[in-house]
Amino acid sequence: MHGFLPSDYEGPPTNSRYFKPPIGRSRVRIIGSAITGSLFWQTTHDGRKPIRRRMNEQVLPSEVEIDPRSGKPEKVKHFWACPIWNVDAGAVQIWEITQATIMDAIIALINTPEWADVTQFDLVISRSGEGLETKYGIAPTPIAPLSELALAEIAATPIDIEALFRGVDPFDAAPAPQADPAAGAPQGGTVETLINTVEQFEKGGAIYWRAITDGGLFGTGDAGVGQQLENLNGQRVRIEW
């Protein structure tokens, strides 16, 4: 019924693990590297499902379904997907980006020296309009460390972002690590991962080092190991704990 609900009504917030910028303003922190590729949809016996291919993988015309409304092949979209900390919701989520305006804004930040590492600050996202008239804006906030709550949640919520290419839930692709209460480090194992950020902090009068990686949050109270983590920041390495 026209006028019964506001034109921008989207329903109450959900506990989705996938982030979609709401109308208005929202705030997120990127906490890991993005995957990129092609995104299209296929109908299966379980319903419509997204299919994702890497940048160097071909999408055959026969794989793309026909839009019954236009009679033309559906659009294959370029996408990014990355893990984020949703500051407003207080939750670890995945942000899948297909909007060119958002991509261009993030690339512009990366190409600016003081904003090159987008994991070091929050992004304020503004969204207005509807449908084809939807507009997005991206603004960086001052560089600041993540909160203790965010770090704890990130450590307890491992994400295998590459699982999206396999059609697997990235949150179910790996078991949750057991965290060291002092350093926030999963216990017992080996992983190859990208080190995104290394932080030094004090707890209980002791100094610890904490690395935020694609594989989760790893920590140590060993100064030698902490220095090694700092030296390897930004590199893909094999970590044992």
C-alpha positions in Angstrom: 0.0 0.0 0.0 1.6 3.2 -1.2 2.7 5.5 1.7 2.2 2.8 4.4 6.0 2.4 4.9 8.9 4.8 4.3 10.3 4.5 0.8 13.7 3.6 2.3 12.4 0.9 4.6 14.6 -2.2 4.8 13.4 -3.9 7.9 15.2 -4.4 11.2 18.9 -5.2 11.4 19.8 -8.9 11.0 22.6 -11.0 12.4 23.8 -11.8 8.9 27.5 -12.6 8.5 27.5 -10.7 5.3 27.6 -6.9 5.4 25.4 -4.7 3.2 25.7 -1.0 3.7 22.4 0.3 5.0 20.8 3.5 4.0 22.5 6.3 6.0 25.9 5.9 7.6 27.8 2.8 8.8 31.3 2.2 10.0 33.5 -0.8 9.3 37.2 -1.8 9.6 38.7 -4.0 6.9 40.6 -6.8 8.8 42.1 -8.9 6.0 43.1 -9.0 2.3 40.4 -9.1 -0.4 39.8 -11.8 -3.0 38.7 -10.6 -6.4 37.0 -12.2 -9.4 33.7 -12.7 -11.3 30.3 -13.3 -9.7 27.2 -14.7 -11.4 24.2 -16.8 -10.3 22.9 -20.2 -11.2 19.7 -22.0 -10.4 20.1 -25.4 -8.6 17.8 -27.8 -6.9 18.5 -25.8 -3.7 17.6 -22.5 -5.3 19.6 -19.6 -6.7 23.3 -19.7 -5.7 26.2 -17.4 -6.3 29.1 -18.7 -8.4 32.5 -17.0 -8.0 35.5 -17.4 -10.2 39.0 -16.0 -9.8 40.3 -13.2 -12.0 42.2 -15.6 -14.3 39.3 -18.2 -14.6 37.0 -18.0 -17.6 33.2 -17.8 -17.3 31.6 -19.6 -20.3 28.5 -18.1 -22.0 26.7 -21.4 -21.4 27.1 -21.0 -17.7 25.3 -17.7 -17.6 21.5 -17.9 -17.2 19.1 -15.9 -19.3 17.2 -13.1 -17.6 13.5 -13.9 -18.2 12.5 -10.2 -18.1 14.9 -9.1 -20.8 15.6 -12.3 -22.6 19.3 -11.5 -22.4 22.2 -13.2 -20.5 22.4 -12.0 -16.9 25.3 -9.7 -16.0 28.5 -11.2 -14.7 29.8 -8.8 -12.1 33.3 -8.1 -11.0 33.5 -8.4 -7.2 35.8 -8.0 -4.2 35.2 -9.8 -0.9 37.0 -9.2 2.4 36.6 -9.8 6.1 35.5 -6.8 8.2 34.8 -5.7 11.7 31.4 -4.1 11.7 31.8 -1.4 14.3 28.1 -0.6 14.5 27.0 -4.2 14.9 30.1 -5.4 16.9 30.5 -8.4 14.7 33.0 -10.0 12.3 31.4 -10.1 8.8 32.3 -10.5 5.1 31.8 -7.5 2.8 31.2 -8.4 -0.8 31.7 -5.3 -3.0 30.3 -5.1 -6.6 29.8 -1.3 -6.7 32.4 0.5 -8.8 32.0 3.7 -6.8 33.1 1.9 -3.6 36.0 0.1 -5.3 37.2 3.4 -6.8 37.0 5.1 -3.4 39.0 2.4 -1.7 41.6 2.3 -4.5 42.0 6.1 -4.2 42.7 5.6 -0.4 45.2 2.8 -1.1 47.0 5.1 -3.6 47.3 7.8 -1.0 50.5 7.2 1.2 48.9 8.1 4.5 45.9 5.8 3.8 47.6 3.0 2.0 47.0 0.4 4.6 43.2 0.3 4.9 43.4 -2.1 7.9 44.7 0.7 10.1 41.5 2.8 10.2 37.7 2.6 10.0 35.7 3.5 6.9 32.5 5.5 7.2 30.2 4.5 4.4 27.3 6.7 3.4 24.5 5.3 1.3 21.5 7.3 -0.2 18.9 6.8 -2.9 17.3 3.6 -4.2 17.8 1.2 -7.1 19.8 2.7 -10.0 19.9 6.0 -8.1 21.8 4.5 -5.1 24.9 6.5 -4.3 27.8 5.6 -2.0 30.4 7.6 -0.2 33.6 6.4 1.6 35.4 8.5 4.2 38.4 7.4 6.3 38.6 8.0 10.0 41.9 8.8 11.9 44.3 5.9 12.2 43.6 4.0 15.4 44.1 0.5 16.9 41.1 -1.9 17.1 39.3 -2.2 20.4 40.0 -5.1 22.7 36.4 -6.3 22.0 37.1 -6.3 18.3 40.4 -8.1 18.7 38.8 -10.8 20.8 35.9 -11.3 18.4 38.3 -11.5 15.4 40.5 -14.0 17.2 37.4 -16.2 17.9 36.0 -15.9 14.4 38.4 -17.4 11.8 37.4 -16.8 8.2 38.7 -18.7 5.1 37.7 -16.0 2.5 39.0 -18.3 -0.3 36.2 -20.7 0.5 33.9 -18.4 -1.4 35.5 -19.7 -4.6 34.6 -23.3 -3.5 31.0 -22.5 -2.7 31.7 -23.1 1.0 30.7 -20.9 3.9 34.0 -19.1 4.9 32.9 -19.1 8.5 32.5 -22.9 8.5 35.7 -23.7 6.5 38.0 -23.8 9.5 37.5 -24.6 13.2 37.6 -21.8 15.8 41.1 -21.6 17.4 41.6 -21.8 21.2 42.9 -18.4 22.2 45.7 -17.7 24.7 44.0 -15.3 27.2 47.2 -13.2 27.5 48.3 -12.8 23.9 45.2 -13.8 21.9 47.1 -16.6 20.1 45.5 -19.8 18.8 47.2 -22.8 20.4 49.1 -25.6 18.7 49.5 -25.7 14.9 51.0 -24.3 11.7 49.5 -22.0 9.1 50.6 -20.2 6.0 49.0 -16.7 6.1 49.4 -13.0 5.3 50.4 -10.7 8.2 48.3 -7.6 7.9 49.1 -5.8 11.1 51.5 -6.2 14.1 50.7 -4.5 17.3 52.6 -4.3 20.7 50.5 -4.0 23.8 50.8 -4.3 27.6 48.8 -6.6 29.8 49.3 -7.5 33.4 52.6 -5.6 33.4 54.0 -7.7 30.6 54.6 -6.8 26.9 53.0 -8.8 24.2 53.0 -8.7 20.4 49.8 -9.4 18.4 49.6 -10.1 14.6 46.3 -9.7 12.7 46.5 -12.1 9.8 44.3 -13.7 7.2 44.3 -16.8 9.3 43.3 -15.2 12.5 44.9 -13.4 15.4 48.3 -14.6 16.7 50.2 -13.4 19.7 53.4 -13.9 21.6 55.1 -12.7 24.8 58.6 -13.6 23.4 60.4 -10.3 22.4 62.4 -12.1 19.8 59.4 -13.6 18.1 57.6 -10.3 18.4 60.4 -8.5 16.6 60.3 -11.2 13.8 56.6 -10.6 13.4 57.2 -6.8 13.1 59.9 -7.5 10.5 57.6 -9.8 8.5 54.6 -7.4 8.6 52.9 -7.3 5.2 54.4 -10.6 4.0 53.0 -14.1 3.6 54.7 -16.4 6.0 54.3 -19.8 7.7 53.5 -19.3 11.4 53.9 -22.0 14.1 52.3 -21.7 17.5 
